[in-house]
């Protein structure tokens, strides 16, 4: 009993000791509570509060409140984080109030983000112009062969279209509509301050940002080269710290996304039987899928390795990139090897800064003859690929002599070869000196050297008459240089809240192009050497081997420019620029021109009367006007030139080349000038989680360069390049970005852009010799029976890309005739129509709207993104469908499934029957990735794997291969007849890739 009592006493003492210990601990700890607000005094839900040096953390509730219980007494550091706001650290101790009030300041990264502008940088909050910045996190994903593809669909008003899946093709680019008739529409690239640099010299992995200058008040600083907008490309440089090595690479498979829907062999036989038609016995008896004979699954890959690092005064970076893109058509591919080195050195306490960048790009490409597509569609599916010895002169390939424009597509593919090599080297050096406080002098020089080689050969067995039995070879080798020297003086001064920046500069550019040779030869005894030895040919007497020789051309551009920026308290901003350019490309009377601009901005949200409002975090109104020019014409275009004519003549027993005028002189030839008014409104609200920009612009281009037909005499040549026309583009653009979900381990950001442009031709009349053009018809079809038939009309009051053709009403099944409507409303059959006289304007190739929608998600270590883009209201003239609708000729050429279903046995004529709505919505790319946690790894900094699908689907009513037809006419016919699908469309690809990124 006594033992039991003793045990109870011991248990009681232990209990008292335990209670006393807990009480002592509680007496040395405390609870910490607080509430987190934004700058508008609104509570922030989901803010993360962590105690430094511990693993203890919590998040605010719906009212922005948080509590830590039983925190040890002493000094603690609380770190508060919330996406979109600056981090804040707060010291707490036993004297701290039981309720801490924390007010977070918006992270002004979006406003304070540095934007690259002409000859300098500015904070985004201080911009007066329209500039869009795209960084790697927003770049397009997938098999990307050139940097411009990173921007497709990402920038309002910027249309980039490669017009098919050819890996060797260059895209067509328009910013805020077409602005020229003949002088090109591509934007001007500035790479790390080097104006006019080749964008292909930069690997996409080396790009830090791309700033697109969209309005004239932003681009006028580049004067005569900026009418189509400017794209500023900033690349990676060395950084302070130990060397970091990064690797990124992917492997991809690509396949055809869609093909021309023509009759198969069995369907073709059924069609012939249904309509009691017969094919020649020599052409029948086989089952051949001609399109399948052309295509393959392409394998592509990209490998990039880079290193960067540096000390306080010396920083360096280097990268090497290898890209191989195997086309989905056999024998078609592109390989590119890029290398790049940068070195930055500072001295004298950073008052002297030296920079050097050397880039080199080598591209090797194998091209195909686009005639394979048309012939693969219309060659009879019951004909063989090869046949007996009777076809040995064609290499055994089956051909049909005497049939016009009818070639075995497999023979074309295998008996013609074209490969090209391009080498571009860019060297840029820069010296910056801080002369006085705020006064900086920059001196830079760059050299870009281009070398181009082309080898083209047609076999002696090629069915083409110019090559059959003799072969045909063409070899081109040219080089060119771009030398740029620029001196810029910058002065900045801040007086209380008044900030001034003044810039003056001088630029000199010397360009040499087409310095080389272009030669052809024929009558070879063997195909063994192809185009590698033109001397083995034995051409007939009078043959001109150098008739297509390149003309070495040199031009000089000299410029003086200046800019003044004024900023009061980041509330009122004013920007004014002026540039005076002198170009040797223009006439002696008009070589110099002045390009001014002015822009202003008002941050309304900074005004005192806006302090109490809580709806908006930032409001800025921008307005600007400026002029820029276009000098994209060949040198010597203003001069009277002579060249070799097409024929030789016998003189003194020898064949002698004849010479004659090849262009007329025009001493008054001058710049195209584009003036643009722009007004924009920038808004951010809901704690900066939503940012919106709305723009309106009115752009007018005058003194358009245009080739006019002139009489001979008095002119020596039948065309004259002169100024005189005008064109307008008006439109609006909207862009919205939103942080929809902002949690510590879960985020969702979304961005959307929409743009509308209305183009109109104002005049086509010239200022030389009273030359006037009421209208002009563009793009002559090459379809059989469509002699002198055109697709488009260029006329004052109409937009570029207007289709002018016969108006199709429908098909009269009783009369078995197609019916058309004349302009006066009369309904007639095809035989009653007269070309041009009965043409009507029926559709346009330019879209009413373009749009893009991007979404990005992260959840812990996973990430997901997808991007939609599209166009609305654009039409396409489907000449491919027309050519495959020749039912009366079905015994000699294949037809489309649509034509067979329509059953219209009448020869097709150009009409609105072939004009189709090509509006589309495309899932351009989608990516899912996983980032590994490598904090405890000795050699790895980061690692990520990802899987991407590209061109996953497209929604459209267009019946052709793809609705996204290039904004230039086929066969290099120019920009006046866009939106034509003329039989030789390289199908777009659908790709899937697996990628890996590593940091060491």
LINZIBEL-V763422 format. One record per run of one state. SS is the DSSP state (helix for helix, strand for strand, loop for the rest). FROM is the first residue (numbers start at 1). LEN is the number of residues. Records with the same first field share a line. If there is no record, write none. Layout:
SS = FROM-LEN ; FROM-LEN
This chain:
loop = 1-1 ; 28-1 ; 38-5 ; 44-4 ; 52-5 ; 60-5 ; 73-3 ; 82-3 ; 86-2 ; 93-6 ; 104-2 ; 107-2 ; 113-1 ; 118-2 ; 127-4 ; 139-8 ; 152-6 ; 162-10 ; 176-12 ; 192-2 ; 196-3 ; 202-2 ; 214-2 ; 226-4 ; 236-5 ; 257-5 ; 263-2 ; 275-6 ; 284-6 ; 296-2 ; 311-3 ; 327-2 ; 330-3 ; 348-4 ; 368-3 ; 379-7 ; 387-2 ; 395-2 ; 398-11 ; 437-2 ; 459-13 ; 496-2 ; 523-11 ; 537-16 ; 569-3 ; 584-8 ; 607-1 ; 611-5 ; 631-10 ; 652-2 ; 664-8 ; 686-4 ; 710-9 ; 743-3 ; 764-11 ; 781-9 ; 796-6 ; 813-4 ; 822-5 ; 833-7 ; 845-4 ; 860-2 ; 873-2 ; 884-3 ; 890-6 ; 903-8 ; 918-2 ; 933-9 ; 957-13 ; 973-7 ; 982-7 ; 1000-1
helix = 2-26 ; 109-4 ; 124-3 ; 136-3 ; 147-5 ; 199-3 ; 204-3 ; 216-10 ; 265-10 ; 281-3 ; 290-5 ; 371-8 ; 389-6 ; 409-7 ; 534-3 ; 604-3 ; 608-3 ; 830-3 ; 879-5 ; 887-3 ; 897-6 ; 912-3 ; 970-3
strand = 29-9 ; 43-1 ; 48-4 ; 57-3 ; 65-8 ; 76-6 ; 85-1 ; 88-5 ; 99-5 ; 106-1 ; 114-4 ; 120-4 ; 131-5 ; 158-4 ; 172-4 ; 188-4 ; 194-2 ; 207-7 ; 230-6 ; 241-16 ; 262-1 ; 295-1 ; 298-13 ; 314-13 ; 329-1 ; 333-15 ; 352-16 ; 386-1 ; 397-1 ; 416-21 ; 439-20 ; 472-24 ; 498-25 ; 553-16 ; 572-12 ; 592-12 ; 616-15 ; 641-11 ; 654-10 ; 672-14 ; 690-20 ; 719-24 ; 746-18 ; 775-6 ; 790-6 ; 802-11 ; 817-5 ; 827-3 ; 840-5 ; 849-11 ; 862-11 ; 875-4 ; 896-1 ; 911-1 ; 915-3 ; 920-13 ; 942-15 ; 980-2 ; 989-11
